[in-house]
Amino acid sequence: MESHKIQFTEKALSHWAGMGDHVLIPPDGNYEIALKYEGEPPHGDSYHTVIVNGRQLPGYARGCIFPMSACSSFVAFGC
């Protein structure tokens, strides 16, 4: 399955990215965050592994709405 690329801009800082593989591209375009779909609990949103520029972070991103800062320094993942 090919990942769906999502470009954040200063006017669009929050996007839906659930139940599939996605690549989040910040407003400045200096890095990419890959969200690889792992599954869904019986009563909750999907969860994804998080890979930033080829390096997998520990844990999971949970949820489907991901906000990012206009300066591209911060992104919020559900816990």
HELIX and SHEET records of a PDB file:
SHEET    1   A 5 HIS A   4  GLN A   7  0                                        
SHEET    2   A 5 HIS A  22  ILE A  25  1                                        
SHEET    3   A 5 ILE A  33  GLY A  39 -1                                        
SHEET    4   A 5 TYR A  47  VAL A  52 -1                                        
SHEET    5   A 5 ARG A  55  GLN A  56 -1                                        
SHEET    1   B 5 HIS A   4  GLN A   7  0                                        
SHEET    2   B 5 HIS A  22  ILE A  25  1                                        
SHEET    3   B 5 ILE A  33  GLY A  39 -1                                        
SHEET    4   B 5 TYR A  47  VAL A  52 -1                                        
SHEET    5   B 5 ALA A  61  ARG A  62 -1                                        
SHEET    1   C 2 SER A  14  TRP A  16  0                                        
SHEET    2   C 2 ILE A  65  PRO A  67 -1                                        
END                                                                             
